[in-house]
Amino acid sequence: MYHSSGPGNRQNGRLLMDMNHDNARIILGDVLNDDAEMIPLLSSEDEERMNREKLPPTLPILPLRNMILFPGVVVPITVGRDKSIRLIRDFSRKSKIIGVVAQKDPDIEEPMPQDLHRVGTAAVIIKTLQMPDGSTTVIIQGKKRFEIEEVVQTEPYMFARIRKFERASRPDKSEEFKALIDSLRDISLEIIEKSPQIPSEASFAIKNIDSPAFLVNFVSSNLSIPVEEKQMLLETPDLRERAAIVLKKLTEELQLLELKNQIQSKVKTDIDKQQRDYFLSQQLKTIQEELGGSPGEQDIRSLREKAAKKHWNEAVAEVFEREIQKLQRMNVQAADYAVQLNYLEFLTELPWNEYTEDRFDLAGAIKVLNEDHFGLDKVKERIIEYLAVIRLKGDMKSPILCLVGPPGVGKTSLGKSVARALGRKYVRMSLGGLRDEAEIRGHRKTYIGALPGRILQSIKKSKSSNPVFVLDEIDKVSGNNVNGDPSSALLEVLDPEQNTAFYDNYLEMEYDLSKVMFIATANNLTTIHPALRDRMEVIDLSGYLMEEKVDIARIHLIPKQLSEHGVKPAACRFSDEVIRLMIEDYTREAGVRLLEKCIARIVRSRARDIVAGTPFKKKIPLKDAVRILGVPLYQKESRLRDRLSGVATGLAWTPTGGEILFIEATASKGKGVLTLTGNLGDVMKESATLAFEYLKSNAGDLGIDPQIVADSNVHVHVPEGATPKDGPSAGVAMLTAITSVFLHKPIRNDLAMTGEITLRGKVLPVGGIKEKILAAKRAKIPFVILPEANRKDVEEIQPLYVEGITFHYVDKMKEVLDLSLS
């Protein structure tokens, strides 16, 4: 509360106080001799008389550093600035009334008006003394507060126009205010009594002050609080509010003093310079005991308890012991302590050699997989094979699968089903848009905000070292950039020969990932890093047939939506006709994601009818489904009704599955110019150019007059111009359409084709065969022309998919023309 030098001399009820200023501690007894003029404590009558005194309209301003003067309080100050010395000398001989204002920044040597607070205290100069060291000490007493309106001059010292700050108010004689002042006085006396640094004479001053305002000012002046808080007290106009703030500060100081005394009583040791550090550490230890024990000891005890339950090897145990000893030597308040603690907590929370037991019931695993997903036989078969080998051998590195297929076919959700079938924990990590290598391998813990990689974070979250780990959208990982190459970082994770010792930069140790079953998902293999693709077992998931989608809707999607919307199955029944309507007219996808949304819309409509009490048929009528879903979004894929010259049916692959594509060609009189329209990509344009050049060079062999070809312009168009199209597989269809125009022969409307062509007339293999065959089947096209090299792809497709379709395998373009123009 009070400065350590305490009040000064006391004589016949008169008191002189000491204050700090500019790092100088002045005791009035040192600067005044026994015959010096003594300053009485301010009484209520003195205060009333002082309040009645009027301040001059302008005052010289004395800036002070590290000090606030309150009304009625007497303080000594040492002045050293030339301007301040001159001001004191001039006005100690004149009116002796000056304005004292605190600086905002005490480091400013020559303050300007903007560097001063607006509220200060008018003071009277009581005595000026010339010290032996050449400095000037002046004793002043605060009178009244004022507010600076304007600084009117700055040389040779500041002069300011002022206005009074005090508000005229009646003295507060309420019992509440009296209790507030009494509490303030009592706590002040208690602090003086308990603080050995404050002389007992200070209690005399407190007891003999009968003016509430002066008591508040006297205590405020001697509070050990920052200058900014004292300035806030000076600027608080209401006495009751100011007294309440001072009482709060005193209470806090008393509590701190009591705790300090308690600590000192426990330590009980003599302190000298050599023992200072020891004393401070003992004080800190006692404080921590009062708070319930040392946080550092609690942390270390907790870490050792966790470590005792771990099944890690000797190398990890050695690292843990070394790092925890380093933690013990650290100060809890040090910045590195939190970094070291976080590292050790992560180390102890990783599931070292903790594995869940695989469920070896093959029949049960098949049942679980079939319950959650329709089809996907290759994946299910691979999982059952893995279980069988584990059961025979007892140990095996987990396979690393990559499921590739269009959106909505169940790639991501399959991982959760595999985990359930195996009895393992499930973890999913989305790789879409991942651009920082540190997301995989972590940051070195020396960096601020360092974190382990997401691989080990996910392992820690699963609390098992052999979860099913789904790496979603692995084809959308960004390539090499300024933050490293995440694809290359994944090479170590997904290599069975390397992931037994996966190194995370944060962990700074090897961690075994060989028991983790990684399942990656992708929509497109071409964007995956070649080395990464080579490390995975790729399983293609193609789109579903109409019949499969109907079964999936009936077995999985409809029960799921009825359950989620709280509708009983008996109140909302879907016919096959309604399901087919949704599939054909409202979705255009390889999977069933949009189909599920359509089912959800119908179920929500039925839920509304149930709540509103609207009569309805339990079986959804077809017209109600159309009303709920709105105008059909897509036209049914169908083949041409008639055989037309210049229109060939091609087959295309899209991210949502396969589609049929019509290639239109016309010829007009011209100079052999080829025009291409329909939003075609560069590769598709090249296919059209190849087809036209092949026709020019082989016109005679095809039965076409070369001169007619040379004198004709050809226009090739692919409908649906708003949709970008690209790829080489439309080459055979383009050549067929152009040849048909010049031969004036119609193309078979029951035949679809796909294949890349060369200038020699060879037909090369293409991709997406299964999706293209499904598109032909949906359009009810019974004949399909495929490159001979794609025969093996057809043989891998289940007979159900190709039932009702006749395939013609070709190796040369002439074979295509013979089949399509016959």
C-alpha positions in Angstrom: 0.0 0.0 0.0 2.6 2.5 1.1 6.0 3.3 -0.1 8.7 1.6 1.9 10.1 4.8 3.5 6.6 5.4 4.9 5.4 8.7 6.5 8.0 11.2 7.6 8.5 13.0 10.8 5.6 13.5 13.3 5.6 16.4 15.6 2.6 17.8 17.6 0.1 16.1 15.4 1.8 17.4 12.3 2.9 15.0 9.5 5.3 15.2 6.6 5.0 12.5 3.9 7.6 11.2 1.4 7.0 10.2 -2.2 8.9 8.7 -5.2 9.7 10.9 -8.2 12.1 10.3 -11.0 13.6 7.2 -9.3 14.5 9.5 -6.2 13.2 8.6 -2.7 13.0 11.8 -0.6 12.4 11.7 3.1 11.2 15.1 4.4 13.1 14.6 7.6 16.2 14.7 5.5 15.5 17.9 3.7 13.9 19.9 6.5 15.7 20.8 9.7 14.0 20.8 13.1 12.9 24.4 12.6 11.3 23.8 9.3 7.7 24.7 8.7 5.5 21.7 9.3 2.3 20.8 7.4 -0.8 19.9 9.4 -3.1 17.1 8.3 -6.0 18.4 6.4 -9.2 18.7 8.4 -12.8 18.9 7.2 -12.8 22.7 7.8 -9.5 23.0 5.9 -11.0 21.0 3.0 -14.1 23.2 2.9 -12.0 26.3 2.9 -9.7 24.9 0.2 -12.8 23.9 -2.0 -14.1 27.5 -1.7 -10.9 28.9 -3.0 -11.1 29.8 -6.7 -8.4 28.8 -9.1 -6.9 31.3 -11.5 -8.1 30.9 -15.1 -4.6 30.0 -16.2 -1.9 28.0 -14.5 1.8 27.1 -15.2 2.0 23.4 -15.9 4.6 21.3 -14.2 4.8 17.8 -15.9 5.6 14.9 -13.5 6.9 11.4 -14.3 5.9 8.3 -12.3 3.8 10.3 -9.9 0.2 11.6 -9.3 -0.6 14.4 -6.9 -3.9 14.2 -5.1 -5.7 17.2 -3.4 -4.6 17.7 0.2 -1.6 15.5 0.0 1.9 16.9 0.6 4.8 15.5 -1.3 8.4 16.4 -2.1 9.5 16.3 -5.7 12.9 16.7 -7.3 13.0 18.8 -10.5 15.8 18.5 -13.0 14.5 19.9 -16.3 15.5 23.5 -17.1 11.9 24.5 -17.7 10.7 22.9 -14.5 13.5 24.6 -12.4 12.6 27.9 -13.9 8.9 27.5 -13.3 9.5 26.6 -9.6 11.9 29.6 -9.1 9.4 32.0 -10.7 6.3 30.9 -8.8 7.9 30.2 -5.5 8.3 34.0 -5.3 4.8 34.8 -6.7 1.4 33.2 -6.1 3.0 29.8 -5.4 0.0 28.2 -7.2 1.0 25.8 -10.0 -0.7 23.0 -12.0 0.8 19.5 -11.7 0.0 17.1 -14.5 1.3 13.5 -15.0 3.0 12.5 -18.3 1.5 9.7 -20.4 4.9 8.3 -21.2 7.5 8.9 -18.5 10.4 8.3 -20.9 9.7 11.5 -22.8 12.3 14.1 -21.8 10.7 17.2 -23.2 6.9 16.6 -23.1 4.5 18.5 -25.4 0.9 19.3 -24.6 -0.3 16.1 -26.3 2.0 14.0 -24.0 0.1 15.1 -20.8 -3.1 13.8 -19.2 -6.0 16.3 -19.3 -6.7 16.2 -15.6 -4.2 17.4 -13.0 -4.1 19.0 -9.5 -3.5 22.6 -8.6 -0.8 22.7 -6.0 0.8 25.3 -3.7 4.5 25.5 -3.3 5.4 25.1 0.4 9.1 25.1 0.3 12.0 25.1 -2.1 15.4 23.5 -1.3 18.7 23.5 -3.1 20.2 20.0 -2.6 24.0 19.4 -2.2 24.1 17.6 -5.5 22.9 20.7 -7.3 19.3 19.5 -7.9 16.2 21.4 -6.7 13.7 19.8 -4.3 10.3 21.4 -3.8 7.6 20.5 -1.3 4.1 20.9 -2.7 0.6 20.3 -1.4 -2.3 19.4 -3.7 -5.3 21.8 -3.6 -8.0 21.1 -6.2 -8.3 19.1 -9.4 -8.6 20.8 -12.7 -9.0 20.0 -16.4 -6.8 21.5 -19.2 -8.8 23.3 -21.8 -6.0 24.6 -23.9 -2.2 25.0 -23.6 -1.7 28.7 -24.4 2.1 28.8 -24.3 5.0 26.3 -24.1 8.0 28.7 -23.5 9.7 29.3 -21.2 7.4 26.7 -19.6 3.8 25.5 -20.3 0.9 27.7 -19.4 -2.6 26.4 -19.8 -6.2 27.7 -19.6 -8.0 25.4 -17.2 -11.5 24.8 -15.8 -12.4 23.2 -12.5 -12.9 19.5 -12.4 -14.6 19.2 -9.0 -18.4 18.7 -9.1 -20.4 20.7 -6.5 -22.3 18.1 -4.4 -23.5 17.7 -0.9 -21.4 15.6 1.5 -22.6 12.0 1.5 -23.8 11.3 5.0 -25.4 8.0 4.3 -24.7 5.0 6.5 -23.4 3.1 3.5 -20.8 5.7 2.7 -19.8 6.0 6.4 -19.3 2.2 6.4 -17.3 2.4 3.2 -14.9 5.0 4.7 -14.6 3.0 8.0 -13.7 -0.1 6.1 -11.1 1.8 4.1 -9.6 3.2 7.3 -9.6 -0.2 9.1 -8.0 -2.1 6.2 -5.3 0.7 5.9 -4.5 0.3 9.6 -4.4 -3.5 9.2 -2.0 -3.2 6.3 0.3 -0.8 8.3 0.2 -3.2 11.3 1.1 -6.3 9.2 3.7 -4.7 6.9 7.1 -4.3 8.6 8.2 -1.9 5.9 5.7 0.8 6.8 6.5 2.8 10.0 3.9 2.7 12.7 3.6 6.5 12.5 1.5 6.0 9.4 -1.3 4.7 11.5 -1.3 8.0 13.4 -2.0 9.8 10.2 -4.8 7.5 9.2 -6.5 7.7 12.6 -6.3 11.6 12.7 -7.8 12.2 9.2 -11.4 13.1 9.7 -12.2 14.3 6.2 -13.5 11.3 4.0 -12.2 13.0 0.8 -8.8 13.6 2.2 -8.6 10.1 3.6 -9.4 8.6 0.1 -6.8 11.0 -1.5 -4.2 10.2 1.2 -4.6 6.4 0.7 -4.8 6.7 -3.1 -1.5 8.7 -3.1 0.3 5.9 -1.2 -1.2 2.9 -2.9 1.4 0.6 -4.6 -0.4 0.6 -8.0 0.7 1.7 -11.5 0.6 5.4 -12.3 -2.1 4.8 -14.9 -4.4 3.4 -12.3 -3.7 6.4 -10.0 -4.5 8.7 -12.8 -7.8 6.9 -13.3 -8.6 7.4 -9.6 -7.7 11.1 -10.0 -10.1 11.4 -13.0 -13.0 9.6 -11.1 -15.3 12.5 -10.1 -17.6 10.7 -7.7 -16.1 10.3 -4.2 -18.1 7.2 -3.4 -17.0 5.4 -6.6 -13.4 6.5 -5.9 -13.6 5.1 -2.4 -15.0 1.8 -3.6 -12.1 1.4 -6.1 -9.5 2.2 -3.4 -11.1 -0.2 -1.0 -10.9 -3.0 -3.6 -7.2 -2.3 -4.2 -6.6 -2.3 -0.5 -8.4 -5.6 -0.1 -6.3 -7.2 -2.8 -3.1 -5.8 -1.3 -4.1 -7.1 2.2 -4.7 -10.6 0.8 -1.4 -10.6 -1.0 0.4 -9.3 2.2 -1.2 -12.1 4.3 -0.2 -14.7 1.8 3.3 -13.3 1.7 3.6 -13.3 5.5 2.4 -16.8 5.5 5.0 -17.9 3.0 7.7 -16.0 4.9 6.7 -17.6 8.1 7.1 -21.0 6.6 10.4 -20.3 5.0 12.0 -18.8 8.1 15.5 -18.3 6.8 17.9 -15.3 6.8 18.3 -13.9 3.3 21.5 -12.5 1.8 22.6 -12.0 -1.8 23.8 -15.5 -2.2 20.5 -16.9 -0.8 18.2 -14.8 -2.9 17.5 -17.3 -5.6 16.9 -20.1 -3.1 14.5 -17.9 -1.2 12.5 -17.1 -4.3 12.2 -20.8 -5.3 11.0 -21.6 -1.8 8.4 -18.9 -2.0 7.2 -20.3 -5.4 7.1 -23.8 -3.9 5.0 -22.7 -1.0 2.6 -20.9 -3.3 2.2 -24.0 -5.4 1.5 -26.0 -2.2 -1.2 -23.6 -1.3 -2.7 -24.1 -4.8 -2.7 -27.9 -4.3 0.8 -29.0 -5.3 3.4 -28.3 -7.9 1.9 -28.4 -11.5 5.2 -29.8 -12.7 5.2 -32.6 -10.2 1.6 -33.4 -11.1 2.4 -33.5 -14.8 5.4 -35.8 -14.3 3.5 -38.1 -12.0 0.6 -38.3 -14.6 3.1 -39.0 -17.5 4.9 -41.8 -15.5 1.5 -43.4 -14.7 0.6 -43.5 -18.4 4.1 -44.8 -19.3 3.8 -47.7 -16.8 0.8 -49.0 -18.8 2.5 -48.8 -22.2 3.8 -51.8 -24.2 6.5 -50.0 -26.0 10.0 -51.3 -26.7 13.3 -50.4 -25.0 14.2 -47.7 -27.5 10.9 -45.8 -26.9 11.2 -46.3 -23.1 14.8 -44.8 -23.3 13.6 -41.8 -25.2 10.7 -41.3 -22.8 13.0 -41.4 -19.8 15.5 -39.0 -21.3 12.7 -36.5 -22.3 10.9 -36.6 -19.0 14.2 -36.0 -17.1 14.6 -32.9 -19.3 11.1 -31.8 -18.4 11.9 -32.2 -14.6 14.8 -29.8 -15.0 12.7 -27.1 -16.7 10.9 -24.2 -14.9 7.2 -24.6 -15.2 6.9 -21.0 -16.3 9.4 -21.4 -19.2 8.1 -21.3 -22.7 9.8 -24.6 -23.6 8.0 -26.4 -20.8 4.7 -26.5 -22.6 6.4 -27.7 -25.8 8.2 -30.6 -23.9 5.0 -31.5 -22.0 2.9 -31.7 -25.2 5.5 -33.9 -26.8 5.6 -36.3 -23.9 1.7 -36.4 -23.7 1.6 -37.3 -27.4 4.3 -39.9 -26.9 2.3 -41.6 -24.0 -1.1 -41.3 -25.8 0.1 -43.2 -28.9 -1.1 -46.8 -28.9 2.3 -48.5 -29.0 1.9 -52.2 -29.8 -1.8 -52.0 -28.9 -4.0 -53.9 -31.3 -7.6 -54.9 -31.5 -8.3 -58.6 -32.2 -9.6 -59.4 -35.7 -12.9 -61.2 -36.0 -12.1 -64.4 -37.9 -15.7 -65.4 -38.5 -15.6 -65.4 -42.4 -19.4 -66.0 -42.7 -20.1 -63.2 -40.2 -17.7 -60.8 -42.1 -19.5 -61.6 -45.4 -22.8 -61.0 -43.7 -21.7 -57.5 -42.4 -20.3 -56.5 -45.8 -23.4 -57.5 -47.6 -25.7 -55.8 -45.1 -24.0 -52.4 -45.8 -23.2 -52.6 -49.5 -24.7 -54.1 -52.6 -22.3 -55.6 -55.1 -18.6 -54.6 -54.8 -17.7 -58.2 -54.9 -14.0 -57.7 -55.7 -13.4 -55.7 -52.5 -15.4 -58.1 -50.4 -13.5 -61.0 -51.8 -10.2 -59.3 -51.1 -11.1 -58.6 -47.4 -12.3 -62.3 -46.9 -9.0 -63.5 -48.4 -7.0 -61.3 -46.0 -9.0 -62.7 -43.0 -8.4 -66.3 -44.2 -4.6 -65.7 -44.5 -4.5 -64.1 -41.0 -6.4 -67.0 -39.6 -3.9 -69.5 -41.1 -0.7 -67.7 -40.6 -1.4 -65.7 -37.5 0.3 -62.6 -38.8 0.4 -60.7 -42.1 1.0 -57.2 -43.3 -2.3 -55.5 -44.0 -3.1 -54.9 -47.7 -3.2 -51.4 -49.1 -6.2 -51.1 -51.3 -7.2 -48.3 -53.7 -10.9 -48.2 -54.7 -11.3 -46.3 -57.9 -14.7 -45.4 -59.3 -17.2 -42.7 -60.0 -18.9 -40.7 -57.1 -21.7 -42.3 -55.1 -20.8 -46.0 -55.6 -19.9 -46.5 -51.9 -16.1 -46.2 -51.8 -15.8 -44.2 -48.6 -18.6 -45.9 -46.7 -17.0 -49.2 -47.5 -14.1 -48.5 -45.2 -16.5 -48.3 -42.2 -18.1 -51.6 -43.2 -14.7 -53.3 -43.5 -13.8 -52.1 -40.0 -17.1 -53.4 -38.6 -16.6 -56.8 -40.4 -13.0 -57.1 -39.0 -13.8 -55.8 -35.6 -11.3 -53.0 -35.9 -11.4 -49.3 -35.2 -12.2 -46.9 -38.1 -10.3 -43.8 -39.1 -10.9 -41.5 -42.0 -8.6 -38.8 -43.4 -9.6 -36.6 -46.3 -6.7 -35.8 -48.6 -8.7 -33.5 -50.9 -6.7 -30.3 -51.5 -3.8 -31.4 -49.2 -0.8 -29.2 -50.1 1.6 -29.4 -47.1 4.0 -32.3 -46.6 3.9 -31.6 -42.9 0.3 -32.6 -42.8 1.6 -36.2 -43.4 4.9 -36.2 -41.6 4.4 -33.5 -39.0 6.6 -30.5 -38.1 9.8 -30.6 -36.1 8.9 -29.8 -32.5 11.5 -27.0 -32.4 9.1 -24.8 -34.4 6.5 -22.7 -32.7 3.1 -24.4 -32.9 4.6 -27.7 -34.1 2.1 -30.6 -34.5 2.5 -34.3 -35.4 1.3 -35.4 -38.8 -2.3 -36.3 -39.3 -1.4 -39.9 -39.8 -0.2 -40.3 -36.3 -2.8 -38.0 -34.9 -5.5 -40.2 -36.4 -3.8 -43.3 -35.0 -3.7 -41.7 -31.5 -7.4 -40.9 -31.8 -8.3 -44.5 -32.7 -6.4 -45.8 -29.7 -5.3 -48.8 -31.8 -2.2 -49.5 -34.0 -4.2 -51.6 -36.5 -7.3 -49.6 -37.5 -8.9 -49.5 -40.9 -7.6 -46.2 -42.2 -9.5 -44.6 -45.1 -7.4 -42.1 -47.2 -10.3 -40.4 -49.0 -9.8 -38.6 -52.3 -6.2 -39.6 -52.8 -6.3 -38.5 -56.4 -6.9 -34.9 -55.3 -3.6 -34.5 -53.4 -1.7 -31.5 -54.6 1.6 -32.1 -56.3 5.0 -30.6 -55.6 4.9 -27.0 -54.3 6.6 -24.6 -52.0 5.4 -26.6 -48.9 6.8 -29.9 -50.2 5.2 -32.8 -52.0 2.4 -34.6 -50.0 2.2 -37.4 -52.7 5.8 -38.3 -52.1 5.3 -38.2 -48.3 2.6 -40.8 -48.8 5.0 -43.2 -50.5 6.4 -44.2 -47.1 3.0 -44.5 -45.5 1.6 -46.8 -48.3 4.7 -48.9 -48.9 4.5 -52.2 -47.0 8.2 -52.5 -47.0 8.8 -49.1 -45.5 5.8 -48.3 -43.2 7.1 -50.7 -40.5 9.3 -47.8 -39.6 7.3 -44.7 -40.5 9.2 -41.6 -39.3 7.2 -38.6 -38.1 9.2 -35.3 -37.8 7.4 -34.4 -34.6 7.8 -37.8 -32.9 11.4 -38.1 -34.0 11.1 -41.9 -33.8 9.9 -44.7 -36.0 6.3 -46.0 -35.7 5.0 -49.3 -37.1 2.1 -48.8 -39.5 2.4 -52.2 -41.1 -0.7 -53.5 -39.2 -2.9 -50.6 -40.4 -5.3 -51.5 -43.2 -5.1 -48.5 -45.6 -8.0 -48.1 -48.0 -7.5 -45.3 -50.4 -10.4 -43.9 -52.6 -10.1 -42.1 -55.9 -12.3 -41.0 -58.8 -9.5 -40.9 -61.4 -6.3 -43.0 -61.4 -4.5 -40.7 -63.9 -3.9 -37.9 -61.3 -2.3 -40.2 -58.7 1.5 -40.1 -58.5 2.8 -43.1 -60.5 5.0 -44.4 -57.7 2.1 -44.1 -55.3 -0.2 -45.9 -57.6 2.3 -48.7 -58.0 2.3 -49.3 -54.2 -1.5 -49.9 -54.0 -3.7 -52.7 -55.0 -6.2 -51.0 -57.4 -9.8 -52.3 -57.4 -12.1 -50.7 -60.0 -15.7 -50.0 -58.9 -17.9 -49.3 -61.8 -21.4 -47.8 -61.9 -24.5 -49.8 -61.1 -27.1 -51.3 -63.5 -30.7 -50.2 -63.4 -31.6 -53.5 -61.7 -28.8 -53.0 -59.1 -29.9 -49.5 -58.3 -33.5 -50.7 -57.8 -32.2 -53.4 -55.4 -29.9 -50.9 -53.6 -32.8 -48.5 -53.2 -35.1 -51.2 -51.8 -32.6 -52.9 -49.5 -30.6 -49.9 -48.3 -31.6 -46.4 -49.2 -35.4 -46.5 -48.5 -35.1 -48.2 -45.1 -32.3 -45.7 -44.2 -34.4 -42.6 -45.2 -37.5 -43.9 -43.5 -35.6 -44.4 -40.3 -33.9 -41.0 -40.4 -37.2 -39.2 -40.9 -39.2 -41.2 -38.4 -41.7 -42.6 -40.9 -42.9 -46.2 -40.5 -42.3 -48.5 -43.5 -46.0 -49.4 -43.7 -46.9 -45.7 -44.2 -44.6 -45.1 -47.2 -44.1 -47.9 -49.7 -42.2 -47.4 -53.0 -43.1 -49.4 -56.1 -40.4 -50.5 -58.7 -42.1 -48.2 -61.1 -41.5 -45.1 -58.9 -37.9 -46.2 -58.2 -37.2 -46.6 -61.9 -38.8 -43.1 -62.5 -36.3 -41.5 -60.1 -33.4 -43.4 -61.6 -34.2 -42.6 -65.3 -35.8 -39.1 -65.1 -34.2 -37.5 -62.1 -30.6 -38.9 -61.8 -27.7 -39.2 -64.2 -25.0 -40.9 -62.2 -23.0 -44.1 -61.8 -23.7 -44.3 -58.1 -26.8 -43.7 -56.0 -26.2 -40.4 -54.2 -28.7 -38.4 -56.1 -31.2 -41.3 -56.0 -31.0 -41.2 -52.2 -31.8 -37.5 -52.3 -34.8 -38.1 -54.4 -36.0 -40.8 -52.0 -35.5 -38.4 -49.1 -37.7 -35.7 -50.8 -40.5 -38.1 -51.2 -40.2 -39.4 -47.6 -40.2 -35.8 -46.2 -43.4 -35.1 -48.2 -45.0 -38.2 -46.7 -43.9 -37.1 -43.2 -45.6 -33.8 -43.7 -48.8 -35.5 -44.8 -48.7 -37.7 -41.7 -48.2 -34.7 -39.3 -50.8 -32.6 -41.1 -53.4 -35.4 -41.1 -53.7 -35.2 -44.9 -55.2 -38.4 -46.4 -52.7 -40.4 -48.5 -52.2 -43.8 -50.1 -49.6 -46.0 -48.4 -48.1 -46.9 -51.7 -46.6 -43.8 -53.5 -48.5 -43.2 -56.7 -46.5 -42.4 -59.8 -48.2 -39.0 -60.3 -47.5 -38.0 -56.6 -43.8 -38.8 -57.2 -43.7 -36.6 -60.2 -45.5 -33.8 -58.3 -43.0 -34.0 -55.4 -39.9 -34.3 -57.6 -41.0 -31.7 -60.2 -40.2 -31.7 -63.9 -37.9 -34.5 -65.0 -34.3 -33.3 -65.1 -33.0 -35.8 -67.8 -34.3 -37.4 -70.9 -34.1 -41.2 -71.1 -31.0 -42.4 -73.0 -32.3 -44.1 -76.1 -31.0 -45.1 -79.4 -32.0 -43.6 -82.8 -35.4 -44.7 -84.1 -34.2 -44.8 -87.7 -31.0 -45.5 -89.6 -29.6 -42.1 -90.7 -26.7 -41.2 -93.0 -24.0 -39.3 -91.2 -25.1 -40.0 -87.6 -23.0 -42.6 -85.6 -23.6 -43.7 -82.0 -20.5 -43.5 -79.9 -19.9 -44.5 -76.3 -18.3 -42.2 -73.8 -17.0 -42.4 -70.2 -17.8 -39.6 -67.7 -17.0 -39.3 -64.0 -20.6 -40.3 -63.3 -20.6 -43.4 -65.5 -21.0 -44.1 -69.2 -23.2 -42.4 -71.8 -24.1 -42.8 -75.4 -22.9 -40.0 -77.7 -24.2 -39.1 -81.2 -21.6 -38.0 -83.8 -23.1 -36.0 -86.6 -21.4 -35.2 -89.9 -22.4 -33.4 -93.1 -20.6 -32.5 -96.4 -21.0 -29.4 -98.5 -19.3 -28.0 -101.6 -16.0 -26.4 -100.7 -12.2 -26.9 -100.6 -11.7 -29.8 -98.2 -12.1 -27.8 -95.0 -12.9 -29.6 -91.7 -15.1 -27.8 -89.2 -15.6 -29.2 -85.7 -18.3 -28.0 -83.2 -19.7 -29.3 -79.9 -17.2 -28.0 -77.3 -14.6 -30.6 -78.2 -11.2 -30.9 -76.5 -7.8 -31.0 -78.3 -7.6 -34.9 -78.3 -11.1 -35.2 -79.7 -10.3 -32.6 -82.4 -7.2 -34.6 -83.3 -9.4 -37.7 -83.7 -11.7 -35.9 -86.1 -8.7 -34.7 -88.1 -7.2 -38.3 -88.2 -10.6 -39.6 -89.4 -10.8 -37.0 -92.2 -7.2 -37.5 -93.4 -7.6 -41.3 -93.3 -10.7 -40.9 -95.5 -8.9 -38.6 -98.0 -5.9 -41.0 -98.3 -8.1 -44.1 -98.6 -11.1 -42.7 -100.5 -10.6 -45.0 -103.5 -10.4 -48.1 -101.4 -13.6 -47.2 -99.7 -15.4 -46.6 -102.9 -15.4 -42.8 -102.8 -14.3 -40.5 -105.5 -11.2 -38.7 -104.2 -12.1 -35.5 -106.2 -15.5 -35.3 -104.4 -13.7 -35.4 -101.0 -11.2 -32.8 -102.1 -14.0 -30.5 -103.3 -16.1 -30.9 -100.2 -16.1 -29.2 -96.8 -16.9 -31.5 -93.9 -18.7 -30.4 -90.6 -18.6 -32.7 -87.6 -20.8 -31.9 -84.7 -21.3 -33.6 -81.3 -24.6 -32.5 -79.6 -24.9 -31.0 -76.1 -22.5 -28.2 -76.9 -22.6 -26.9 -73.3 -20.9 -30.1 -72.1 -17.1 -30.3 -72.6 -16.0 -33.4 -74.4 -12.6 -34.9 -74.9 -10.7 -38.2 -75.4 -9.7 -40.4 -78.3 -12.4 -43.1 -78.0 -14.8 -41.3 -80.5 -12.4 -41.8 -83.4 -14.1 -44.8 -84.9 -17.6 -43.1 -84.6 -16.3 -40.0 -86.3 -14.7 -41.9 -89.3 -17.9 -43.9 -89.6 -20.1 -40.8 -89.7 -17.9 -39.0 -92.3 -17.6 -42.1 -94.5 -21.4 -42.6 -94.3 -21.9 -39.0 -95.7 -19.7 -39.6 -98.7 -21.1 -43.1 -99.4 -24.7 -41.9 -98.8 -25.2 -45.0 -96.7 -27.2 -45.0 -93.4 -25.5 -46.2 -90.2 -27.1 -49.0 -88.2 -29.1 -47.5 -85.3 -28.8 -50.7 -83.2 -25.0 -50.4 -83.1 -22.8 -48.4 -80.7 -19.0 -48.2 -81.0 -15.9 -46.9 -79.2 -12.2 -47.0 -80.1 -9.2 -44.9 -81.0 -8.0 -44.8 -84.7 -4.6 -44.2 -86.3 -3.6 -42.8 -89.8 -3.0 -46.5 -90.8 -6.6 -47.4 -90.0 -5.8 -49.4 -86.9 -8.3 -49.5 -84.0 -6.6 -49.0 -80.6 -8.0 -49.9 -77.1 -9.7 -47.4 -74.8 -10.7 -47.3 -71.2 -14.0 -47.2 -69.3 -15.3 -50.3 -71.0 -17.7 -51.4 -68.3 -19.3 -48.0 -67.9 -19.7 -47.7 -71.7 -21.3 -51.1 -71.9 -23.8 -50.1 -69.2 -24.6 -47.0 -71.1 -25.4 -49.1 -74.2 -27.5 -51.4 -72.2 -29.5 -48.5 -70.7 -30.1 -47.2 -74.2 -31.2 -50.8 -75.2 -28.6 -51.0 -78.0 -28.0 -54.8 -78.6 -24.7 -54.6 -80.6 -21.4 -52.9 -79.6 -18.2 -52.6 -81.5 -15.0 -52.7 -79.4 -11.3 -52.8 -80.2 -9.8 -56.3 -80.2 -7.5 -55.4 -77.4 -10.4 -54.6 -75.1 -11.7 -58.2 -75.3 -10.0 -59.0 -72.0 -11.9 -56.2 -70.3 -15.2 -57.6 -71.3 -14.2 -61.1 -70.1 -13.6 -59.6 -66.6 -17.1 -58.2 -66.4 -19.8 -60.3 -64.8 -22.2 -62.0 -67.3 -25.1 -60.1 -65.7 -23.7 -56.8 -67.0 -23.3 -58.0 -70.6 -26.4 -60.1 -70.9 -28.4 -59.3 -74.1 -25.4 -57.5 -75.8 -23.5 -58.9 -78.8 -19.9 -57.7 -79.1 -17.9 -57.3 -82.3 -14.2 -57.0 -81.8 -12.3 -55.2 -84.5 -8.6 -54.5 -85.2 -9.0 -52.3 -88.4 -11.2 -49.5 -89.4 -12.4 -51.3 -92.5 -14.0 -53.9 -90.2 -15.9 -51.1 -88.4 -17.2 -49.7 -91.7 -18.3 -53.1 -92.9 -20.3 -53.7 -89.7 -21.9 -50.3 -89.3 -22.8 -49.6 -92.9 -24.1 -53.0 -93.8 
